Amino acid sequence: MKAQACFVFVISAFCGLFIFSSDSSSQNISQGVRSSSATNVVELAASRSCKIDSAKFPKAQTDVGDLTELMYTYISACHADLSAIDSVFEAERRDGQWAGALEHNIKEVAAKLEGLTMKGDCRRSLCRIDFASASLEQNYTNTLELHNRLLALLRGTPDDVGWINVPTPSGIREYFFSKNLPAPFVEPFLNKMRE
């Protein structure tokens, strides 16, 4: 069963890289790379190439499973340098109907979670939003709850999204991506992987 969500956190308190994933029926946590210091984890992440072999995902433009695996592979390999997805996001023009509806739903769900703040926006088929809470634990709890509620709300609709995220100094940065294929961001993103 493919996971519907993937968190990538570098948790310096535990000096390791952890990958958190969950699907609609269960919550799985799997530990990734262990290191003797947080600095080594960051160096490991920074030494990875931000390009992934997009040929391994030949149906990413037409198959939600391939697109989701592409995005999870990207965030796992490139969490220290997200310039590819950031540049695609920046270049994407805003579709007021898609972006407005999704922003409204995200804000509505986030408002129901104690202490969760958000800043960011959506474009045509991507959103980039920074979430913050009082603590790392609360960030994780709030973000997981936000995903569960948001995905349940949007599942099966034209606004259905997948997501990837990374930690920031103040919280978690989320990238929500359209599962309404072919999503406009996919071709430019694949081109970035081929450059």
N, C-alpha and C positions, 0 to 999 in steps of 0.2 A: 504494500500500500504506500502510495507516495504521500509524503508529508505535505500539508498545506501551508506550513509556516516554518521559517528557519531564522533563528537568532544567532548572531555571532557576537560574542563578547570576549574581550580581553580583560580578565579580572586580575588586576595586579595583586590583590590580597591573597589569591590562591596561586599566583605566579603561573598561570597557564592559559591556554586557549580553550574555550568551551563552546560547543555548538549545541544550542537548544533547539529542538524541533517539536512541533505538535501537529496533530491532525484533529479532525472533528471528533474522533472517538476516544482519543487518549492523549496524554502529555508525556512525551519521552524526553529525557535529558541524557545526552551522551557526552562524555568527556573526550576532548581531542588531545592536542599536543600538550605535554607537560614540559616545563622548563625550570631551571634552577633560579631564574630571576625574571622579573617582569620585563627588564630591558631586553633579554634574549628573546622573549616572545615577540616584542615589537620588532626587533631586528629580523627575526624569522619571517614575520609577516611582510616587512618592507622589502625583503630580498626576493620575494615571489614576484614573478612577472604578472602584470595586471592583465595580460592577454591570456585568454583561455582558448582551447581548441574548439571553435564554434562548429567545426565539421562533425563533432560528436553529437550535435543537436540539429540534424538536418530538417526536422519538421517544426522548428521553433516558431515559424510564422503561421503554422496551421494547426498545431497540436498543443493544447494547454499543458499536457504532461511534459513535453519537450521544452516548452518555454519555461516552465517552472524549474525544471532541472538545470537549464541554462543559467537562470538567475541565481539559484542556490550555489551552483558551481562557481559562478563569478564572485559572489559575496564571500564564499569560503576562501578562494584563492587571492582575492584582491581587496580585502577589507581595509588594508593599510593605504590603498591608493584607489579611490573610487572615481578618478578623473574621467573614465570612459562613460559611466552612467551619468555623472554630473554634467558632462559636456552635452550629452544627448538631451538631458532634461533642460538645460539652459537654452538649447537651440529649438526646442519644441515650442510651437505656438500654442497659445491657450485656446481651448474649445470651451467656451463659457457654459454650454449645456452640460457636458460631461464633467468638467472641472467643478462647476458650481454645485451640481448635485452631489458629487462625491465629497467635496469640502463640507457641505451642509451635513451629510451623514456622519463624517468623521467628527465634526465639532459637536454634533448632537450626542454621539456615543461618549466622546471624551468628557463632556460636561457632567456626565453621570458618574465619573470616576474621581473620587476624592483626591485632591492635590495634584491632579495631572494638568499641566499646562502644555500648550502647543503653539508652534510657529512654523509657517511654511505655506505652500500652495500646490495646486495641481495644474497641469497643463492640458495636453490633448489625450495622453494615454499614460502619463506618469505623474506621481505626486512625490514631493520630497518635504517631509515634515519632521521637525525636531520636537520631541516630547521630553518633558522633564517632570520629576517628582522629587520629594524631599530626600530620598535615599535610593541606592542602587536596588535594594530589595523591592521598594515600592515602585520603582521604574519598571522592573521586571513584571511584578504582579499587575500593575495598571496596564502595561502594554499588552500582556497576554490576554487580559480581560477585554481590552479594546479590540484586539484581533478576533477573539471568539464572538463578541457581540456584532462587530462590523461584518465579519464574514457571514454570519448567520443572516444578517439583515440583507446582504447583497447577493447571496448565493442564488444562482439561476437567473439573475437579472442582467440587463445589458451593462450594468455598472459593476459586475463581479470583478474582484481584484485579487491578485496575489500580492505577496509582500516579502521584502528582505529588509534587514536592519543591521545597524552597527552602533556600538557605543560612541558617545561623544563625551567631552569633559563634563557636560552638564546633564546628560541624560542619554537618550536613544534617538538616532536618526532613522526614520522609516522611509523606505521607497515603496510606494504602492504602485503596482503596474496592472494595466488593463488585461483581462483575460478574454476580452471581446476581440477575436482574431479575424484578420491580421491586425494587430495593434500597431499604430504608427511608429512607435519607438523601436520596434524590433529590428527593422532593416538598418537604420543608422547605428544601432547598438552592435549588430553583427559586423557592420563595416568597421567599427572601431576595433573589434576583436581581430579583424583581418589586417589592419594597418601595420 
